[in-house]
Each structure stands twice: as structure tokens, then as C-alpha cells.
Amino acid sequence: MMDALLPATETYVRAVGSGDWGRALAAAAEAARKGAESTSELVRRKGRGTYLGERAKGHKDAGAEAVALLL
């Protein structure tokens, strides 16, 4: 989840200063999507994904994907 939440939060905080909240949220959602996509080649070290070990490679983290979808 943090792989999507952190980039989304950082992007939103930077973008909201422009005063256009809609664009700030859209930029945060895009950052979350990219963050979720970046998890596909990681070996999970926290959460339920740790049960899969190396087998998780090639699949996005479910928590990160959920955050990206919500945003």
C-alpha cells in the first residue's frame, strides 16, 4: 500500500499549492498508479505478499493496486 500512498501523497502536496484541487488529485492518482505498477518485480517483505516469496514477482501488490484504484 505504501508503494502507492507515498508517491500519491508527495505529488498531491506539491500540486495542491497551485490551487487546482482537481488537477492535484488527478496527479496523485497517476502517481499512485505508477507506484502500484512498480511493485510487480518486488519480492514482498511485509504483509500477506510475504507468503508468496519469489512467486510474487510479475504481479502487482494487491494493496498498492487497491490504493491506486481508490484514488
Predicted model as a PDB file, atoms N, CA, C, CB and O in Angstrom, pLDDT in the B-factor column:
MODEL        1                                                                  
ATOM      1  N   MET A   1       0.814  -1.192   0.000  1.00 88.00           N  
ATOM      2  CA  MET A   1       0.000   0.000   0.000  1.00 88.00           C  
ATOM      3  C   MET A   1       0.861   1.260   0.000  1.00 88.00           C  
ATOM      4  CB  MET A   1      -0.928  -0.004   1.196  1.00 88.00           C  
ATOM      5  O   MET A   1       0.543   2.255  -0.650  1.00 88.00           O  
ATOM      6  N   MET A   2       1.945   1.186   0.739  1.00 88.00           N  
ATOM      7  CA  MET A   2       2.794   2.366   0.858  1.00 88.00           C  
ATOM      8  C   MET A   2       3.460   2.730  -0.468  1.00 88.00           C  
ATOM      9  CB  MET A   2       3.852   2.136   1.921  1.00 88.00           C  
ATOM     10  O   MET A   2       3.777   3.895  -0.707  1.00 88.00           O  
ATOM     11  N   ASP A   3       3.672   1.731  -1.327  1.00 88.00           N  
ATOM     12  CA  ASP A   3       4.281   1.996  -2.628  1.00 88.00           C  
ATOM     13  C   ASP A   3       3.391   2.883  -3.496  1.00 88.00           C  
ATOM     14  CB  ASP A   3       4.569   0.684  -3.350  1.00 88.00           C  
ATOM     15  O   ASP A   3       3.882   3.543  -4.411  1.00 88.00           O  
ATOM     16  N   ALA A   4       2.112   2.904  -3.222  1.00 94.00           N  
ATOM     17  CA  ALA A   4       1.188   3.785  -3.936  1.00 94.00           C  
ATOM     18  C   ALA A   4       0.865   5.032  -3.123  1.00 94.00           C  
ATOM     19  CB  ALA A   4      -0.099   3.038  -4.277  1.00 94.00           C  
ATOM     20  O   ALA A   4       0.743   6.124  -3.679  1.00 94.00           O  
ATOM     21  N   LEU A   5       0.727   4.875  -1.817  1.00 95.00           N  
ATOM     22  CA  LEU A   5       0.341   6.007  -0.968  1.00 95.00           C  
ATOM     23  C   LEU A   5       1.411   7.098  -0.889  1.00 95.00           C  
ATOM     24  CB  LEU A   5       0.030   5.513   0.422  1.00 95.00           C  
ATOM     25  O   LEU A   5       1.096   8.284  -0.983  1.00 95.00           O  
ATOM     26  N   LEU A   6       2.658   6.704  -0.717  1.00 95.00           N  
ATOM     27  CA  LEU A   6       3.711   7.708  -0.566  1.00 95.00           C  
ATOM     28  C   LEU A   6       3.872   8.598  -1.796  1.00 95.00           C  
ATOM     29  CB  LEU A   6       5.021   7.027  -0.268  1.00 95.00           C  
ATOM     30  O   LEU A   6       3.874   9.821  -1.656  1.00 95.00           O  
ATOM     31  N   PRO A   7       4.007   8.026  -3.007  1.00 96.00           N  
ATOM     32  CA  PRO A   7       4.124   8.918  -4.163  1.00 96.00           C  
ATOM     33  C   PRO A   7       2.864   9.750  -4.396  1.00 96.00           C  
ATOM     34  CB  PRO A   7       4.431   8.111  -5.404  1.00 96.00           C  
ATOM     35  O   PRO A   7       2.950  10.895  -4.841  1.00 96.00           O  
ATOM     36  N   ALA A   8       1.704   9.184  -4.099  1.00 97.00           N  
ATOM     37  CA  ALA A   8       0.460   9.930  -4.275  1.00 97.00           C  
ATOM     38  C   ALA A   8       0.407  11.124  -3.318  1.00 97.00           C  
ATOM     39  CB  ALA A   8      -0.758   9.008  -4.050  1.00 97.00           C  
ATOM     40  O   ALA A   8       0.032  12.228  -3.714  1.00 97.00           O  
ATOM     41  N   THR A   9       0.781  10.896  -2.069  1.00 96.00           N  
ATOM     42  CA  THR A   9       0.763  11.969  -1.072  1.00 96.00           C  
ATOM     43  C   THR A   9       1.755  13.059  -1.420  1.00 96.00           C  
ATOM     44  CB  THR A   9       1.067  11.416   0.314  1.00 96.00           C  
ATOM     45  O   THR A   9       1.428  14.244  -1.375  1.00 96.00           O  
ATOM     46  N   GLU A  10       2.974  12.654  -1.769  1.00 96.00           N  
ATOM     47  CA  GLU A  10       4.001  13.641  -2.119  1.00 96.00           C  
ATOM     48  C   GLU A  10       3.584  14.474  -3.327  1.00 96.00           C  
ATOM     49  CB  GLU A  10       5.334  12.943  -2.402  1.00 96.00           C  
ATOM     50  O   GLU A  10       3.764  15.691  -3.343  1.00 96.00           O  
ATOM     51  N   THR A  11       3.032  13.818  -4.326  1.00 96.00           N  
ATOM     52  CA  THR A  11       2.587  14.516  -5.532  1.00 96.00           C  
ATOM     53  C   THR A  11       1.434  15.460  -5.212  1.00 96.00           C  
ATOM     54  CB  THR A  11       2.164  13.509  -6.614  1.00 96.00           C  
ATOM     55  O   THR A  11       1.401  16.590  -5.698  1.00 96.00           O  
ATOM     56  N   TYR A  12       0.506  15.006  -4.410  1.00 96.00           N  
ATOM     57  CA  TYR A  12      -0.656  15.834  -4.056  1.00 96.00           C  
ATOM     58  C   TYR A  12      -0.219  17.082  -3.290  1.00 96.00           C  
ATOM     59  CB  TYR A  12      -1.665  15.021  -3.214  1.00 96.00           C  
ATOM     60  O   TYR A  12      -0.685  18.185  -3.577  1.00 96.00           O  
ATOM     61  N   VAL A  13       0.672  16.909  -2.319  1.00 95.00           N  
ATOM     62  CA  VAL A  13       1.126  18.047  -1.520  1.00 95.00           C  
ATOM     63  C   VAL A  13       1.809  19.084  -2.415  1.00 95.00           C  
ATOM     64  CB  VAL A  13       2.091  17.578  -0.405  1.00 95.00           C  
ATOM     65  O   VAL A  13       1.594  20.284  -2.248  1.00 95.00           O  
ATOM     66  N   ARG A  14       2.625  18.626  -3.356  1.00 94.00           N  
ATOM     67  CA  ARG A  14       3.297  19.561  -4.269  1.00 94.00           C  
ATOM     68  C   ARG A  14       2.294  20.244  -5.196  1.00 94.00           C  
ATOM     69  CB  ARG A  14       4.361  18.827  -5.101  1.00 94.00           C  
ATOM     70  O   ARG A  14       2.393  21.447  -5.437  1.00 94.00           O  
ATOM     71  N   ALA A  15       1.328  19.485  -5.716  1.00 94.00           N  
ATOM     72  CA  ALA A  15       0.411  20.009  -6.722  1.00 94.00           C  
ATOM     73  C   ALA A  15      -0.705  20.865  -6.142  1.00 94.00           C  
ATOM     74  CB  ALA A  15      -0.185  18.881  -7.490  1.00 94.00           C  
ATOM     75  O   ALA A  15      -1.221  21.738  -6.841  1.00 94.00           O  
ATOM     76  N   VAL A  16      -1.091  20.651  -4.905  1.00 91.00           N  
ATOM     77  CA  VAL A  16      -2.219  21.386  -4.332  1.00 91.00           C  
ATOM     78  C   VAL A  16      -1.876  22.860  -4.128  1.00 91.00           C  
ATOM     79  CB  VAL A  16      -2.641  20.758  -3.001  1.00 91.00           C  
ATOM     80  O   VAL A  16      -2.772  23.697  -4.020  1.00 91.00           O  
ATOM     81  N   GLY A  17      -0.613  23.172  -4.077  1.00 88.00           N  
ATOM     82  CA  GLY A  17      -0.196  24.568  -3.940  1.00 88.00           C  
ATOM     83  C   GLY A  17      -0.627  25.438  -5.107  1.00 88.00           C  
ATOM     84  O   GLY A  17      -0.711  26.659  -4.970  1.00 88.00           O  
ATOM     85  N   SER A  18      -0.903  24.827  -6.255  1.00 83.00           N  
ATOM     86  CA  SER A  18      -1.335  25.590  -7.425  1.00 83.00           C  
ATOM     87  C   SER A  18      -2.771  26.073  -7.276  1.00 83.00           C  
ATOM     88  CB  SER A  18      -1.199  24.745  -8.686  1.00 83.00           C  
ATOM     89  O   SER A  18      -3.214  26.949  -8.018  1.00 83.00           O  
ATOM     90  N   GLY A  19      -3.501  25.502  -6.316  1.00 88.00           N  
ATOM     91  CA  GLY A  19      -4.881  25.909  -6.102  1.00 88.00           C  
ATOM     92  C   GLY A  19      -5.899  25.106  -6.888  1.00 88.00           C  
ATOM     93  O   GLY A  19      -7.099  25.229  -6.642  1.00 88.00           O  
ATOM     94  N   ASP A  20      -5.453  24.294  -7.822  1.00 89.00           N  
ATOM     95  CA  ASP A  20      -6.355  23.471  -8.622  1.00 89.00           C  
ATOM     96  C   ASP A  20      -6.427  22.082  -7.999  1.00 89.00           C  
ATOM     97  CB  ASP A  20      -5.882  23.393 -10.109  1.00 89.00           C  
ATOM     98  O   ASP A  20      -5.606  21.216  -8.297  1.00 89.00           O  
ATOM     99  N   TRP A  21      -7.406  21.878  -7.139  1.00 91.00           N  
ATOM    100  CA  TRP A  21      -7.525  20.638  -6.375  1.00 91.00           C  
ATOM    101  C   TRP A  21      -7.815  19.443  -7.271  1.00 91.00           C  
ATOM    102  CB  TRP A  21      -8.615  20.770  -5.330  1.00 91.00           C  
ATOM    103  O   TRP A  21      -7.355  18.334  -6.999  1.00 91.00           O  
ATOM    104  N   GLY A  22      -8.567  19.661  -8.323  1.00 92.00           N  
ATOM    105  CA  GLY A  22      -8.886  18.580  -9.245  1.00 92.00           C  
ATOM    106  C   GLY A  22      -7.643  18.042  -9.931  1.00 92.00           C  
ATOM    107  O   GLY A  22      -7.451  16.829 -10.026  1.00 92.00           O  
ATOM    108  N   ARG A  23      -6.806  18.942 -10.406  1.00 95.00           N  
ATOM    109  CA  ARG A  23      -5.560  18.510 -11.045  1.00 95.00           C  
ATOM    110  C   ARG A  23      -4.615  17.874 -10.037  1.00 95.00           C  
ATOM    111  CB  ARG A  23      -4.872  19.691 -11.729  1.00 95.00           C  
ATOM    112  O   ARG A  23      -3.897  16.928 -10.363  1.00 95.00           O  
ATOM    113  N   ALA A  24      -4.614  18.391  -8.815  1.00 95.00           N  
ATOM    114  CA  ALA A  24      -3.767  17.816  -7.769  1.00 95.00           C  
ATOM    115  C   ALA A  24      -4.185  16.379  -7.487  1.00 95.00           C  
ATOM    116  CB  ALA A  24      -3.840  18.661  -6.478  1.00 95.00           C  
ATOM    117  O   ALA A  24      -3.333  15.504  -7.338  1.00 95.00           O  
ATOM    118  N   LEU A  25      -5.480  16.132  -7.414  1.00 94.00           N  
ATOM    119  CA  LEU A  25      -5.970  14.778  -7.160  1.00 94.00           C  
ATOM    120  C   LEU A  25      -5.688  13.856  -8.348  1.00 94.00           C  
ATOM    121  CB  LEU A  25      -7.474  14.805  -6.860  1.00 94.00           C  
ATOM    122  O   LEU A  25      -5.342  12.690  -8.162  1.00 94.00           O  
ATOM    123  N   ALA A  26      -5.834  14.376  -9.556  1.00 95.00           N  
ATOM    124  CA  ALA A  26      -5.535  13.574 -10.744  1.00 95.00           C  
ATOM    125  C   ALA A  26      -4.053  13.208 -10.788  1.00 95.00           C  
ATOM    126  CB  ALA A  26      -5.933  14.334 -12.023  1.00 95.00           C  
ATOM    127  O   ALA A  26      -3.701  12.080 -11.132  1.00 95.00           O  
ATOM    128  N   ALA A  27      -3.194  14.152 -10.442  1.00 96.00           N  
ATOM    129  CA  ALA A  27      -1.757  13.879 -10.409  1.00 96.00           C  
ATOM    130  C   ALA A  27      -1.426  12.857  -9.324  1.00 96.00           C  
ATOM    131  CB  ALA A  27      -0.967  15.179 -10.174  1.00 96.00           C  
ATOM    132  O   ALA A  27      -0.565  11.999  -9.521  1.00 96.00           O  
ATOM    133  N   ALA A  28      -2.101  12.945  -8.185  1.00 96.00           N  
ATOM    134  CA  ALA A  28      -1.881  11.988  -7.102  1.00 96.00           C  
ATOM    135  C   ALA A  28      -2.326  10.595  -7.523  1.00 96.00           C  
ATOM    136  CB  ALA A  28      -2.630  12.423  -5.832  1.00 96.00           C  
ATOM    137  O   ALA A  28      -1.650   9.611  -7.222  1.00 96.00           O  
ATOM    138  N   ALA A  29      -3.449  10.504  -8.214  1.00 96.00           N  
ATOM    139  CA  ALA A  29      -3.939   9.204  -8.686  1.00 96.00           C  
ATOM    140  C   ALA A  29      -2.973   8.587  -9.692  1.00 96.00           C  
ATOM    141  CB  ALA A  29      -5.333   9.352  -9.318  1.00 96.00           C  
ATOM    142  O   ALA A  29      -2.745   7.377  -9.671  1.00 96.00           O  
ATOM    143  N   GLU A  30      -2.410   9.398 -10.561  1.00 97.00           N  
ATOM    144  CA  GLU A  30      -1.433   8.910 -11.540  1.00 97.00           C  
ATOM    145  C   GLU A  30      -0.162   8.432 -10.837  1.00 97.00           C  
ATOM    146  CB  GLU A  30      -1.093  10.016 -12.566  1.00 97.00           C  
ATOM    147  O   GLU A  30       0.406   7.407 -11.213  1.00 97.00           O  
ATOM    148  N   ALA A  31       0.282   9.163  -9.830  1.00 97.00           N  
ATOM    149  CA  ALA A  31       1.466   8.749  -9.072  1.00 97.00           C  
ATOM    150  C   ALA A  31       1.206   7.440  -8.338  1.00 97.00           C  
ATOM    151  CB  ALA A  31       1.877   9.842  -8.071  1.00 97.00           C  
ATOM    152  O   ALA A  31       2.097   6.595  -8.248  1.00 97.00           O  
ATOM    153  N   ALA A  32      -0.001   7.262  -7.814  1.00 96.00           N  
ATOM    154  CA  ALA A  32      -0.359   6.015  -7.143  1.00 96.00           C  
ATOM    155  C   ALA A  32      -0.366   4.856  -8.126  1.00 96.00           C  
ATOM    156  CB  ALA A  32      -1.726   6.142  -6.466  1.00 96.00           C  
ATOM    157  O   ALA A  32       0.091   3.760  -7.802  1.00 96.00           O  
ATOM    158  N   ARG A  33      -0.876   5.091  -9.313  1.00 95.00           N  
ATOM    159  CA  ARG A  33      -0.905   4.045 -10.342  1.00 95.00           C  
ATOM    160  C   ARG A  33       0.513   3.611 -10.711  1.00 95.00           C  
ATOM    161  CB  ARG A  33      -1.654   4.542 -11.598  1.00 95.00           C  
ATOM    162  O   ARG A  33       0.797   2.418 -10.818  1.00 95.00           O  
ATOM    163  N   LYS A  34       1.388   4.578 -10.902  1.00 95.00           N  
ATOM    164  CA  LYS A  34       2.779   4.254 -11.235  1.00 95.00           C  
ATOM    165  C   LYS A  34       3.462   3.526 -10.081  1.00 95.00           C  
ATOM    166  CB  LYS A  34       3.558   5.531 -11.587  1.00 95.00           C  
ATOM    167  O   LYS A  34       4.244   2.600 -10.295  1.00 95.00           O  
ATOM    168  N   GLY A  35       3.160   3.953  -8.862  1.00 94.00           N  
ATOM    169  CA  GLY A  35       3.725   3.281  -7.695  1.00 94.00           C  
ATOM    170  C   GLY A  35       3.265   1.836  -7.596  1.00 94.00           C  
ATOM    171  O   GLY A  35       4.054   0.946  -7.277  1.00 94.00           O  
ATOM    172  N   ALA A  36       1.987   1.604  -7.868  1.00 92.00           N  
ATOM    173  CA  ALA A  36       1.447   0.239  -7.830  1.00 92.00           C  
ATOM    174  C   ALA A  36       2.078  -0.623  -8.915  1.00 92.00           C  
ATOM    175  CB  ALA A  36      -0.082   0.258  -7.996  1.00 92.00           C  
ATOM    176  O   ALA A  36       2.404  -1.787  -8.678  1.00 92.00           O  
ATOM    177  N   GLU A  37       2.249  -0.056 -10.098  1.00 91.00           N  
ATOM    178  CA  GLU A  37       2.868  -0.805 -11.194  1.00 91.00           C  
ATOM    179  C   GLU A  37       4.312  -1.181 -10.879  1.00 91.00           C  
ATOM    180  CB  GLU A  37       2.815   0.007 -12.481  1.00 91.00           C  
ATOM    181  O   GLU A  37       4.798  -2.220 -11.324  1.00 91.00           O  
ATOM    182  N   SER A  38       4.993  -0.337 -10.116  1.00 87.00           N  
ATOM    183  CA  SER A  38       6.401  -0.598  -9.804  1.00 87.00           C  
ATOM    184  C   SER A  38       6.579  -1.777  -8.847  1.00 87.00           C  
ATOM    185  CB  SER A  38       7.036   0.643  -9.204  1.00 87.00           C  
ATOM    186  O   SER A  38       7.703  -2.238  -8.650  1.00 87.00           O  
ATOM    187  N   THR A  39       5.502  -2.268  -8.256  1.00 85.00           N  
ATOM    188  CA  THR A  39       5.619  -3.371  -7.298  1.00 85.00           C  
ATOM    189  C   THR A  39       5.673  -4.739  -7.965  1.00 85.00           C  
ATOM    190  CB  THR A  39       4.464  -3.333  -6.334  1.00 85.00           C  
ATOM    191  O   THR A  39       5.902  -5.742  -7.288  1.00 85.00           O  
ATOM    192  N   SER A  40       5.468  -4.800  -9.265  1.00 81.00           N  
ATOM    193  CA  SER A  40       5.356  -6.105  -9.919  1.00 81.00           C  
ATOM    194  C   SER A  40       6.653  -6.911  -9.903  1.00 81.00           C  
ATOM    195  CB  SER A  40       4.910  -5.917 -11.338  1.00 81.00           C  
ATOM    196  O   SER A  40       6.605  -8.137 -10.005  1.00 81.00           O  
ATOM    197  N   GLU A  41       7.779  -6.277  -9.782  1.00 81.00           N  
ATOM    198  CA  GLU A  41       9.048  -7.025  -9.772  1.00 81.00           C  
ATOM    199  C   GLU A  41       9.666  -7.121  -8.385  1.00 81.00           C  
ATOM    200  CB  GLU A  41      10.039  -6.378 -10.715  1.00 81.00           C  
ATOM    201  O   GLU A  41      10.814  -7.544  -8.250  1.00 81.00           O  
ATOM    202  N   LEU A  42       8.927  -6.737  -7.361  1.00 72.00           N  
ATOM    203  CA  LEU A  42       9.448  -6.784  -5.999  1.00 72.00           C  
ATOM    204  C   LEU A  42       9.143  -8.119  -5.328  1.00 72.00           C  
ATOM    205  CB  LEU A  42       8.867  -5.642  -5.176  1.00 72.00           C  
ATOM    206  O   LEU A  42       8.135  -8.763  -5.619  1.00 72.00           O  
ATOM    207  N   VAL A  43      10.030  -8.517  -4.430  1.00 72.00           N  
ATOM    208  CA  VAL A  43       9.746  -9.632  -3.534  1.00 72.00           C  
ATOM    209  C   VAL A  43       9.211  -8.997  -2.262  1.00 72.00           C  
ATOM    210  CB  VAL A  43      11.032 -10.539  -3.260  1.00 72.00           C  
ATOM    211  O   VAL A  43       9.879  -8.155  -1.661  1.00 72.00           O  
ATOM    212  N   ARG A  44       8.019  -9.389  -1.847  1.00 69.00           N  
ATOM    213  CA  ARG A  44       7.360  -8.753  -0.705  1.00 69.00           C  
ATOM    214  C   ARG A  44       8.091  -9.072   0.596  1.00 69.00           C  
ATOM    215  CB  ARG A  44       5.897  -9.205  -0.613  1.00 69.00           C  
ATOM    216  O   ARG A  44       8.534 -10.198   0.821  1.00 69.00           O  
ATOM    217  N   ARG A  45       8.206  -8.048   1.452  1.00 67.00           N  
ATOM    218  CA  ARG A  45       8.836  -8.220   2.762  1.00 67.00           C  
ATOM    219  C   ARG A  45       7.875  -7.952   3.902  1.00 67.00           C  
ATOM    220  CB  ARG A  45      10.032  -7.309   2.887  1.00 67.00           C  
ATOM    221  O   ARG A  45       8.188  -8.242   5.057  1.00 67.00           O  
ATOM    222  N   LYS A  46       6.713  -7.404   3.598  1.00 68.00           N  
ATOM    223  CA  LYS A  46       5.691  -7.101   4.612  1.00 68.00           C  
ATOM    224  C   LYS A  46       4.342  -7.562   4.098  1.00 68.00           C  
ATOM    225  CB  LYS A  46       5.659  -5.576   4.953  1.00 68.00           C  
ATOM    226  O   LYS A  46       4.123  -7.647   2.890  1.00 68.00           O  
ATOM    227  N   GLY A  47       3.440  -7.857   5.018  1.00 67.00           N  
ATOM    228  CA  GLY A  47       2.065  -8.178   4.663  1.00 67.00           C  
ATOM    229  C   GLY A  47       1.875  -9.577   4.117  1.00 67.00           C  
ATOM    230  O   GLY A  47       2.757 -10.430   4.218  1.00 67.00           O  
ATOM    231  N   ARG A  48       0.709  -9.795   3.537  1.00 65.00           N  
ATOM    232  CA  ARG A  48       0.349 -11.126   3.046  1.00 65.00           C  
ATOM    233  C   ARG A  48       1.168 -11.568   1.860  1.00 65.00           C  
ATOM    234  CB  ARG A  48      -1.092 -11.159   2.680  1.00 65.00           C  
ATOM    235  O   ARG A  48       1.326 -12.766   1.624  1.00 65.00           O  
ATOM    236  N   GLY A  49       1.692 -10.620   1.113  1.00 66.00           N  
ATOM    237  CA  GLY A  49       2.511 -10.970  -0.041  1.00 66.00           C  
ATOM    238  C   GLY A  49       3.766 -11.737   0.329  1.00 66.00           C  
ATOM    239  O   GLY A  49       4.363 -12.388  -0.528  1.00 66.00           O  
ATOM    240  N   THR A  50       4.179 -11.672   1.593  1.00 67.00           N  
ATOM    241  CA  THR A  50       5.380 -12.387   2.017  1.00 67.00           C  
ATOM    242  C   THR A  50       5.196 -13.892   1.917  1.00 67.00           C  
ATOM    243  CB  THR A  50       5.748 -12.003   3.443  1.00 67.00           C  
ATOM    244  O   THR A  50       6.178 -14.623   1.790  1.00 67.00           O  
ATOM    245  N   TYR A  51       3.972 -14.367   1.971  1.00 65.00           N  
ATOM    246  CA  TYR A  51       3.718 -15.806   1.873  1.00 65.00           C  
ATOM    247  C   TYR A  51       4.135 -16.356   0.507  1.00 65.00           C  
ATOM    248  CB  TYR A  51       2.234 -16.100   2.125  1.00 65.00           C  
ATOM    249  O   TYR A  51       4.455 -17.538   0.382  1.00 65.00           O  
ATOM    250  N   LEU A  52       4.129 -15.513  -0.496  1.00 70.00           N  
ATOM    251  CA  LEU A  52       4.426 -15.963  -1.854  1.00 70.00           C  
ATOM    252  C   LEU A  52       5.906 -15.949  -2.193  1.00 70.00           C  
ATOM    253  CB  LEU A  52       3.694 -15.114  -2.832  1.00 70.00           C  
ATOM    254  O   LEU A  52       6.349 -16.698  -3.064  1.00 70.00           O  
ATOM    255  N   GLY A  53       6.677 -15.106  -1.517  1.00 68.00           N  
ATOM    256  CA  GLY A  53       8.109 -15.026  -1.792  1.00 68.00           C  
ATOM    257  C   GLY A  53       8.383 -14.667  -3.245  1.00 68.00           C  
ATOM    258  O   GLY A  53       7.809 -13.716  -3.775  1.00 68.00           O  
ATOM    259  N   GLU A  54       9.254 -15.423  -3.882  1.00 72.00           N  
ATOM    260  CA  GLU A  54       9.648 -15.171  -5.273  1.00 72.00           C  
ATOM    261  C   GLU A  54       8.487 -15.327  -6.253  1.00 72.00           C  
ATOM    262  CB  GLU A  54      10.770 -16.109  -5.668  1.00 72.00           C  
ATOM    263  O   GLU A  54       8.513 -14.752  -7.341  1.00 72.00           O  
ATOM    264  N   ARG A  55       7.482 -16.093  -5.877  1.00 64.00           N  
ATOM    265  CA  ARG A  55       6.340 -16.306  -6.777  1.00 64.00           C  
ATOM    266  C   ARG A  55       5.539 -15.027  -7.001  1.00 64.00           C  
ATOM    267  CB  ARG A  55       5.425 -17.390  -6.217  1.00 64.00           C  
ATOM    268  O   ARG A  55       4.743 -14.956  -7.938  1.00 64.00           O  
ATOM    269  N   ALA A  56       5.738 -14.013  -6.155  1.00 66.00           N  
ATOM    270  CA  ALA A  56       5.012 -12.756  -6.295  1.00 66.00           C  
ATOM    271  C   ALA A  56       5.543 -11.907  -7.446  1.00 66.00           C  
ATOM    272  CB  ALA A  56       5.086 -11.971  -5.004  1.00 66.00           C  
ATOM    273  O   ALA A  56       4.863 -10.997  -7.921  1.00 66.00           O  
ATOM    274  N   LYS A  57       6.758 -12.209  -7.889  1.00 74.00           N  
ATOM    275  CA  LYS A  57       7.330 -11.430  -8.989  1.00 74.00           C  
ATOM    276  C   LYS A  57       6.450 -11.549 -10.226  1.00 74.00           C  
ATOM    277  CB  LYS A  57       8.770 -11.899  -9.304  1.00 74.00           C  
ATOM    278  O   LYS A  57       5.959 -12.628 -10.560  1.00 74.00           O  
ATOM    279  N   GLY A  58       6.264 -10.427 -10.891  1.00 71.00           N  
ATOM    280  CA  GLY A  58       5.428 -10.395 -12.077  1.00 71.00           C  
ATOM    281  C   GLY A  58       3.975 -10.035 -11.792  1.00 71.00           C  
ATOM    282  O   GLY A  58       3.161  -9.934 -12.709  1.00 71.00           O  
ATOM    283  N   HIS A  59       3.655  -9.841 -10.505  1.00 75.00           N  
ATOM    284  CA  HIS A  59       2.292  -9.478 -10.107  1.00 75.00           C  
ATOM    285  C   HIS A  59       2.338  -8.224  -9.248  1.00 75.00           C  
ATOM    286  CB  HIS A  59       1.601 -10.644  -9.340  1.00 75.00           C  
ATOM    287  O   HIS A  59       3.203  -8.085  -8.383  1.00 75.00           O  
ATOM    288  N   LYS A  60       1.414  -7.323  -9.490  1.00 83.00           N  
ATOM    289  CA  LYS A  60       1.339  -6.109  -8.678  1.00 83.00           C  
ATOM    290  C   LYS A  60       0.877  -6.441  -7.266  1.00 83.00           C  
ATOM    291  CB  LYS A  60       0.390  -5.083  -9.321  1.00 83.00           C  
ATOM    292  O   LYS A  60       0.116  -7.384  -7.051  1.00 83.00           O  
ATOM    293  N   ASP A  61       1.349  -5.650  -6.310  1.00 83.00           N  
ATOM    294  CA  ASP A  61       0.914  -5.799  -4.928  1.00 83.00           C  
ATOM    295  C   ASP A  61      -0.561  -5.423  -4.847  1.00 83.00           C  
ATOM    296  CB  ASP A  61       1.774  -4.919  -3.963  1.00 83.00           C  
ATOM    297  O   ASP A  61      -0.974  -4.375  -5.342  1.00 83.00           O  
ATOM    298  N   ALA A  62      -1.339  -6.279  -4.225  1.00 83.00           N  
ATOM    299  CA  ALA A  62      -2.783  -6.068  -4.169  1.00 83.00           C  
ATOM    300  C   ALA A  62      -3.153  -4.812  -3.388  1.00 83.00           C  
ATOM    301  CB  ALA A  62      -3.458  -7.272  -3.547  1.00 83.00           C  
ATOM    302  O   ALA A  62      -4.060  -4.085  -3.794  1.00 83.00           O  
ATOM    303  N   GLY A  63      -2.483  -4.546  -2.298  1.00 85.00           N  
ATOM    304  CA  GLY A  63      -2.771  -3.351  -1.509  1.00 85.00           C  
ATOM    305  C   GLY A  63      -2.461  -2.080  -2.276  1.00 85.00           C  
ATOM    306  O   GLY A  63      -3.238  -1.125  -2.255  1.00 85.00           O  
ATOM    307  N   ALA A  64      -1.325  -2.072  -2.952  1.00 89.00           N  
ATOM    308  CA  ALA A  64      -0.949  -0.896  -3.748  1.00 89.00           C  
ATOM    309  C   ALA A  64      -1.930  -0.689  -4.891  1.00 89.00           C  
ATOM    310  CB  ALA A  64       0.484  -1.046  -4.300  1.00 89.00           C  
ATOM    311  O   ALA A  64      -2.289   0.446  -5.205  1.00 89.00           O  
ATOM    312  N   GLU A  65      -2.360  -1.764  -5.504  1.00 92.00           N  
ATOM    313  CA  GLU A  65      -3.331  -1.662  -6.598  1.00 92.00           C  
ATOM    314  C   GLU A  65      -4.677  -1.148  -6.087  1.00 92.00           C  
ATOM    315  CB  GLU A  65      -3.513  -3.029  -7.286  1.00 92.00           C  
ATOM    316  O   GLU A  65      -5.346  -0.375  -6.774  1.00 92.00           O  
ATOM    317  N   ALA A  66      -5.075  -1.570  -4.891  1.00 93.00           N  
ATOM    318  CA  ALA A  66      -6.333  -1.104  -4.308  1.00 93.00           C  
ATOM    319  C   ALA A  66      -6.277   0.403  -4.052  1.00 93.00           C  
ATOM    320  CB  ALA A  66      -6.633  -1.861  -2.995  1.00 93.00           C  
ATOM    321  O   ALA A  66      -7.242   1.116  -4.329  1.00 93.00           O  
ATOM    322  N   VAL A  67      -5.161   0.883  -3.529  1.00 93.00           N  
ATOM    323  CA  VAL A  67      -5.000   2.318  -3.286  1.00 93.00           C  
ATOM    324  C   VAL A  67      -5.085   3.079  -4.595  1.00 93.00           C  
ATOM    325  CB  VAL A  67      -3.660   2.609  -2.582  1.00 93.00           C  
ATOM    326  O   VAL A  67      -5.762   4.104  -4.677  1.00 93.00           O  
ATOM    327  N   ALA A  68      -4.409   2.591  -5.612  1.00 94.00           N  
ATOM    328  CA  ALA A  68      -4.434   3.263  -6.921  1.00 94.00           C  
ATOM    329  C   ALA A  68      -5.853   3.300  -7.488  1.00 94.00           C  
ATOM    330  CB  ALA A  68      -3.488   2.550  -7.913  1.00 94.00           C  
ATOM    331  O   ALA A  68      -6.266   4.310  -8.058  1.00 94.00           O  
ATOM    332  N   LEU A  69      -6.595   2.212  -7.336  1.00 93.00           N  
ATOM    333  CA  LEU A  69      -7.977   2.188  -7.829  1.00 93.00           C  
ATOM    334  C   LEU A  69      -8.867   3.149  -7.060  1.00 93.00           C  
ATOM    335  CB  LEU A  69      -8.546   0.781  -7.737  1.00 93.00           C  
ATOM    336  O   LEU A  69      -9.724   3.810  -7.648  1.00 93.00           O  
ATOM    337  N   LEU A  70      -8.671   3.230  -5.759  1.00 92.00           N  
ATOM    338  CA  LEU A  70      -9.482   4.137  -4.953  1.00 92.00           C  
ATOM    339  C   LEU A  70      -9.241   5.602  -5.306  1.00 92.00           C  
ATOM    340  CB  LEU A  70      -9.199   3.914  -3.484  1.00 92.00           C  
ATOM    341  O   LEU A  70     -10.170   6.409  -5.331  1.00 92.00           O  
ATOM    342  N   LEU A  71      -8.000   5.927  -5.572  1.00 89.00           N  
ATOM    343  CA  LEU A  71      -7.702   7.314  -5.929  1.00 89.00           C  
ATOM    344  C   LEU A  71      -8.159   7.609  -7.342  1.00 89.00           C  
ATOM    345  CB  LEU A  71      -6.203   7.601  -5.788  1.00 89.00           C  
ATOM    346  O   LEU A  71      -7.993   8.729  -7.824  1.00 89.00           O  
TER     347      LEU A  71                                                      
ENDMDL                                                                          
END                                                                             
